[in-house]
Amino acid sequence: MPDLSKELIASISKSVSDGFDAQIAYTQSLIRFGGQRGEESEVQDFVFNQFADRGYAPVKFGMDEAALASHVGAGKFSATHSKAPIVVGVHKPRSQAPQGKSLILNAHIDVVPTGPLDLWTHDPYSAHIEGDRLYGRGGADMRAGSAANLHALDALRRLGFQPASEVILESVVEEESTGNGTLMTHLKGYKADAVLIPEPEEEMLVRANVGVLWFQVEVRGTPVHVREMGTGMNAIDACWRVVGALRELESEWNLRKVGMEHFENEEHPLNLNVAMINAGDWPSSVPAWSRVDCRISIYPGVSAKSAADEIEKKVADFSRTDPFLSKTPPKVIWNGFFAEGYVLQPGSEAENTLRRAHQHATGEDLKTFMTAGYLDTRVHALYDKIPALCYGPISSNIHGFDEWVSIKSLKRITTAIALFIAEWCGLEEIHGE
């Protein structure tokens, strides 16, 4: 593909800048919808209408639990799994013989919980701006990226251009808990020559990404009045002993980093997070039950099934050595992510195109890195076998308090996305304009 001319690069950069106030306002609108897991229908309706207004013929569809359950990469369903729709819009070029390559622009619309509101400086859905920072839950992760996808295309439209190849716009749910939203678009048959997902990745390209599993460990105890505490069995104490065994497994897995590119030089690449605990019924009763929710990561190339088998074996082996748990074995329940990681092989045409776009937008060379969080790009890397580019703006406090995205960085990233589309997909004049 030919490089973009200096004149076109300048025109696209200016067009992004000309529409940037509107882009920020749009991003603020997305943040202000809020919408925790299962509550994303309203914001998805808004996105649907935005796609429709631009002629992208959007459709909505839900999760096909049976189809997902038969796929190796699907997350496990639970009572809290979102039933909000997935929204997909498609730009079709005029020509039956596209001049460039097709592209998926994907973004997740779901967000994580806010935590205690008193620990936020401002309302988490206020979309407050202070200096270079746009604050709000989900603002960085990743409603800013959702807006950037759409407004990069808008910047081309203002110049009278549109992509000369098919562009698929995806707005998905369940990225933060199962990955089933993007996997559902795969099962629906949406395919392209590359995918770009503008997660908040500090203006870098993700080279390697861990897999993630979610699970619960549930223990039943023997309830008695606390005056007879010694005759009962505290389920919380017993559950915590199982967590200790899982910490041993975490250490074992981290030792396996030796010889693994992208991970060997990381101090602690794989993390077990004991995230939630629920237990007991009454302060003066020895608790009869305890359940912890956990998240653990795995190396690329390790299947979720083999990792799950190791976890179940570790829990079972430990329980046989415990006087109480040997009689009342814990249950391991898989209730979310069941995803393998991936490595983006260097040197693809798509990566080289993004590298040029990034250099034009930022004046810097594109850096790559490993990130130890889940990313939906694994769907495209593992199952579509296409270049899966995860690249987005500078941010801070994602999943924490006072989450923010850099406004200046967001403009640079949007410019890079627009330049990437222009070169990767090619451009044609908008019919009739």
Secondary structure, DSSP 8 states (H G I E B T S, - for coil): -----HHHHHHHHHHHHHTHHHHHHHHHHHHHT---TT--HHHHHHHHHHHHHTT---EEE---HHHHHTSTT-----TT-----EEEEEE--S-SS-SS--EEEEEE--------GGGSSS-TTS--EETTEEESTTIIIIIHHHHHHHHHHHHHHHTTEEESS-EEEEEES-TTTT-HHHHHHHHTT---S-EEE----TT-EEEEE-EEEEEEEEEE-B--BGGGGGGSB-HHHHHHHHHHHHHHHHHHHHHTTTT-TTTTT-SS---EEEEEEEE-S-TTB--SEEEEEEEEEE-TTS-HHHHHHHHHHHHHHHHHHSTTTTTS--EEEEEEEEE--EE--TT-HHHHHHHHHHHHHHSS---EEEE-S--THHHIIIII-S-EEEB---EE-TTSTT-EEEHHHHHHHHHHHHHHHHHHH-EEE-TT-
